Amino acid sequence: MIREYCEKAIKGTAQVLDKLDFDVIDKITERIIKADNVFVVADVGRPGIALLCFVERLRQMGIRSYRLEESPPTPSVHKGDVVLIGSVDGEDATSITFMRSAKTIDIDYDLFTMTKGSTLEKDASEVVIFDCEEKDGLIGEEYFELAFYVLLDAIALKIQKKLNKSNARLQAELPNIH
């Protein structure tokens, strides 16, 4: 039974990933590499957790990356920094509040979502739409979350390669005092 769930989840996630606009994703990835800082708006839920994992991967590579409203406080956001939002419906109150504030100081953001025409999509610089539907016992949101994790890991791997960071070097950056 568990094996069947895994097989269905992998198959469905692969279908979602096949439909993504990788030209847009490559643009976002290049901007991350060149940015002074990378920020994520990690709202509640699993997309936020995926973004937090992504921030940690970037930090390991020496990229200044933060979760907005993290403790200790994050540095201020400036034009040219990369701000990423992952939102199933593009209507998260926290994300909308942040982005309305960012808009007043000319800060751009990129959105990863499965909902076209959302509030957050209207002002986003780049939008990656995940075409997800309920099937094989999983709802669309679950496919979004699974595909989002895979995509963020793939982006991190591309960045790692472009920055010429070896796996051994990254392992050396893991916490060693517990």
N, C-alpha and C positions, 0 to 999 in steps of 0.2 A: 504493500500500500504506500509506504513512504517513497519507495523507488518510483512508483507511478506519479506521485505528486511532483517529485523532482524532475522527472522526464517531461511532464506537461509544462512545468514552470520554465524549464530551460528552452523548450520549443517555443512557447509563447513569447518569452523574453527575446529570443533571437528574432522572431518576426517583428517585434516592436523596434528593435535596434536596426533591422534592415530598412525601415522606413524613415529613419532620421536623416536630417539634412547635414551631412558631414562637412560641407563647405562652410556652413555657419559655425559648426563645432570647431573646425580648424582655425577660423578667425578668432574665436574666443580663446582657444589654446594659445595662439601666437600673442594675443594681448596679455594673457597671464604671464607668459615668459618675459615680456618686456615691461610689465608694470612695476612700479615702485612698491605697491602694496596690493594684496588681494583680500577682499572682504566677502564674507557670505552672510546672508540674512538667513539664519537657521531657525525658522519658526518651529513650532511644536510638530511632532510627527516624524515619521521615518524619512521623508525627504530632508528634513533638517539634520537628522543623524547622519545621513549620507554626506551632506555638505561638511559636517564637523569632521568626519573621517577624512575627507578630501583636504581640509585645512591642515590636518596633522601630516598628511603625506607631503604637502607642499612645504611645510615647516622643516621636515626632514631633509628636503632638498635645498634648504637655505632661502626659500622664498618667504618674504614677510607676508604672512597670511593670518587672518583674524576672523573671529565671529563677531559681528556687531553686537555691542552690549555685553561683551565677555568680561570676566573679571580675571586679571586686572584690566582696567579700561583699555580699550583699543586706541590707537592713535587716530587723529582726525582723518577723514576721507577728503581727498583732493581730486581735482580733475586729472584724468589719466590713470587713476587707480581703477582696478577691476572690482566690480560688485556683482555677485552672483546670487540669484534667488532660485530656489526650487520650490514649486508650489503646484499641487495637483490641480487646483481649480483657479489659481491666479487671483484669488479673492481673500487671501489671508490678511486679517486686520493689521497684524504687526508689520508685515512686509509693505503693505500699502502706506502705513504711517511713516515708515523709514523712507520710502521712495518719494513721498510727497515732500518730505523735508529735504531729501537729496536734490530734488528737482529745483528747489529754490536756490541752491548753490551750484547748479549746473553739473551735477554728478550723473553719469550714465550707469545703467545696469543691464545685465543680461538675464533672461528668464528661461527656465526649464519648466515646462508645464504640459499637461495633457488637455488643456481647455483653451479653445480658440475664442478670441473676442473678450478676454477677461480684462478687468481693471488694470492689472499689472502689465498686460501685453501692450496696452495703448502707448505707454511711454518707454518701453524697453528698447535698448539699442539693437540687441539681437534676441531672437526668440527661437527656442528649440521646442517644437511640438512633438510630443510622444503620442502616437496614434494607438491607443489602448482600448480594448474592449473586453467585456466579460466572456470568458470561455474556459472550458476544462476545469471548472471548479474554482477559478480565481477571478476576482473582480478586476476591472480596469486599473484601479488605483494600485493594486498589488503588482500588476505588470509594470506600471510606471515606476514604482519604487525599486523593483528588481533591475529594470533596465537602467535606471538612474545610477544605481551603485556600479553596475558594469561600465557604464559610460564614463563616470568620474574616475574609475580606476584606469580605464584606457587613456583618458586625458593625462592622468598622472604619469603613466608609463611613457607616453610620448614626450612629456616635459622632461622626465628623467633622462631619456635618450638624448634630447636636444641639448640639455645642460651637461651631458657627458658624465652623469653621476652613476657610478657602479653600484650594484647591489651590495657589495662588501662595504662601500663607503656609507651607504644608507643604514646598513645594519650597525655600523659604528656609531651612528647618531641616535640610536635607541637609548632610552633611559637605562643606566647601569647601576644606579644606587637605589635600593628599595627599602 
